[in-house]
Amino acid sequence: MDAAILIFIYFLIFFIAGTAIKNNSIVDMGWGVGFVIVAWFVLTSTPTAPIPLIIMTVLISIWGLRLFYHILKRNVGKPEDFRYATWRKEWGSWVIPRAFFQVYMLQGFFMFVISTPLLLTRDSNIPPITVLLYLGILVWVIGFFFEAVGDYQLKVFIRNPDNRGKLMTTGLWAFTRHPNYFGEATMWWGIFLIALSAGASLLAIVSPLTITLLLLFVSGVPLLEASMKKKPGYEEYARKTSVFVPWFPKKEKQ
């Protein structure tokens, strides 16, 4: 319950700020940092923190701070993201209450759910299962590689004016149309395994399942795919390239 209150206050602050500057897309900057704050809160409020909880806190901090910096550099000085701007127009005079519940509090709810592995590990007092612990770290590293490298490759691609209006189809983007989203989901599967190594119940699986389903069907892939479809070469790219899980590009039939 204490973590839920912390998350509520955290997003309430973002709501007040976003309402004041009329830019609800600042909530995206708070996503990664919010998990860092929750992780450290859980860790420091645990009298004898188990090793897996310490490891999860470090890994979440690396991921969350990198994501915050990446989104900050991408959004600072720019107008409200098109998704939130569209909702602002659609909601009209109801924009403030709807933004409170459908943007800020909804993200707070998902943050609490996805933080489940942390909450279920805080009271663990058993030696970690080494195989699961190492496997979880490995899975997390793979996920971090895909998200961080995928973001970097896209940034370099966009920076080149010759690529304006074009699709990113090289590097990791040749193996999956969404390497950064795949990476984020994979990291949370790694966190789940680390939590299991500390004796957390299988209820912790709600965390990676939630983020995976969100990215696949709600806030990630569908929105970006809608934007990508408007660019030339999308149909061929989609035909050859896996939508989420990385795989070798399909060869064109002769």
N, C-alpha and C positions, 0 to 999 in steps of 0.2 A: 504493500500500500504506500509506503514511503517513496518508492521509486515512481509510482503513478502520480503522486502529488508533485514531485520534482518535475516530471515531464509536463504536467499541466501548467505549472508556473512558467516553465521554459517556453512553451508555445504561446502562452498568454502574452509574454513579453514580445515575442515576434509578431503576434497579432496586432498589438498596440503600435509597434513600429511600422509594420506594413500598412496599417490603416492610416497612420499619420502621413506617410510619404506616398500613399496611393500606389503601392507596388507590392503585391502579394507574392511575387516571385522571390522575395528575400527569404521565404521559408525554405527554399532549396538550399540556401547557404547554411541553414541551421540543421539540416538532416544529419550530416556526418558528425558535426561537433556535438549534437545532442546525444548520440550514442557514446561518444567519448566521456561526456559528463556523467551519463548514467553508469558507465562501466567503472569509472573512478569512484563514484558515490557508493556503488555496491562494494567495491574492493575496500575502501577506507572505512566502511561501516561494518565490515566483517572482522571480528576480533582476531581470529586465526585463519587467514585466507589460504585456501588450498592452492597448490602450485598451478593447476589448470586455470583457476580464476585469475591468477596473476598473468599467466600467458595470454588468456583471452583479452584482458584489459590492455596489454601492450599491443597486441595485434589489432584490436579495434581502434586504438589510439592512432596507430600508423595509418590505417585505412581512413578513419574519419577526418584526420587533419589534412591528409593529402586531398581527399575529396573536397573539403572546405576550401582549400587553397585553389584547387582547380576551378570550382564553380565561382569563387570570388573573382578570379582573374577573368573568367569568361563573361560575368554579368555586370561587374562594377562599371558605373557610368553609362549603362545601357538602359533603354526603356523596359517596362514590364514585359516579361516573357509572353509570347503570343497566346499560350494556353490560358494564363491568368487574365490577360487583357480581353480575351474572348468571353471568358466567364463574367468579367466585370460588366461587359456590354449586355450579356444575356440576363444577368441578375438584376440590373438596373438599381432601383431604390433599395432592393434587398441584398445588395452586395456585401454590406458589413456583417449582418447575421449569418448569411450563407457562407461567407469566407471564414468566419469564426468556426463554424461546425464542419464544413466540407473541405476546407483547406488545412487549417491549423490543428483543430482538435482531431480530425481524422488522421493526420500524420502523427499526432501524439499517440493515438490509439495503436497505430501500426508500430510505432517505435516501442511501445510497451510490450506488444506481442512478440516482436522480433528480439527483444532483450531477454526473452524467457530463459535461454541457456545460462545467462549470468545469474538470474534470480534463483534458478534451480541448483546452482553450483555453490552458492554462498555458504550453505550450511554443511557442505560435504566435509567429512573428517576421515575419509578412507584414502589409502595410497592410490594414486592414479594408475589406470591400466596403460602401461607404456605403449603397447602397440597402437591402441586407439589414439593416444595422445600424439604420437609421432605422425600417425596417418592424418589426423586432423590438421596438424601444422602444415604438412605437405599439401593437403587439399587447399588450405587457405593461401599458401604461397602461390599455387597455380592460379587461383582466382585473382589474387592481387596482381600477378603478372599480366593477365588478360585485361583487367580493368585499367591499370596504370599505363601499360604499353599501348593499349588500344586508344586511350584518351590522347596520349602523346602523339601517336601516328596521325590521328584525326586533326589535332591542333596544327601540326606541321603541314598537313594537306590543305587545310582551310587557309592557312597563312599565305599560301602561294596564290596570287591573283589569277593565274592561268587556270586554276581549278574551280573558279566561281561557277556555281550551278551544276557542277559535276558530282558524281558519286564517288565515294571513297571505296575502292575495290582491291587495294593492295595491302601487303603486310598481314596482320591478323585478320583484317577485314576481307581477305580472300578465303578465309576458312569459316567465318561466321559473320553474318550481317550485323551482329551486335556483340562484339567481343567485350565491351565494357559492362553491358548488362549481364552477360554470361559470367564474367569475372566476379561481379558483385554477388550474384546468387551463390556461386561456388564458394566464396569466402565464408558465407554464413553456413554452408554445409560443413565447412571445416570447423567453424566455431561449435556447431552442434556435436561433431565427433569429439572435440576436446571436452565438452561438457559431459558427454557420455563416459569419457575416460575417468571422470571424477565421481561417477555414480549417479549423475542426473537421470531422472526418469525419461522415458520415451516421449513424454509430453513436450520435451524440448524441441521435438521435430516440427512443432508448429512454427518455429522461427524460420528455418530455411524454406519450409513449404510456403509460408506466407510471402516472403520476399520473392521467391521464384514465381509464384502465381501472379503477384502484382506486376513484376517486370514482364512476364510473358503475355498477360491478358488485360492489364489495366493501364498502368502509368508509364510503361517503358516501351516495349516493342510496338504495340499498336499505334501509338502516337508518332513514333519516329518512322514507322513504315508508311504511314499516311503522307508524311512529308517527302520521303524518299521516292514514292511512286510518281511524284511530279517531275522527277529528273530523268533526263534521257538515259537509256540503257538499263533502266531498272528491271524490266521484264527478263532480260538476259541474265543480269546479275542475280536476280531472285531464283532463276531456274538453275543456276550453277552452284549457288552458295547456300549453305545451311543457315536457317533463320536464327538459331540460338546456339545449340551445341556444336562446337567446332568440328569440321570434317573436311576432307579433301574436296576441292571443287569438282563438280561433275563434268565429265568431258562431253563435248557436243557430239551428237550422233552424226556419222558421215552419211 
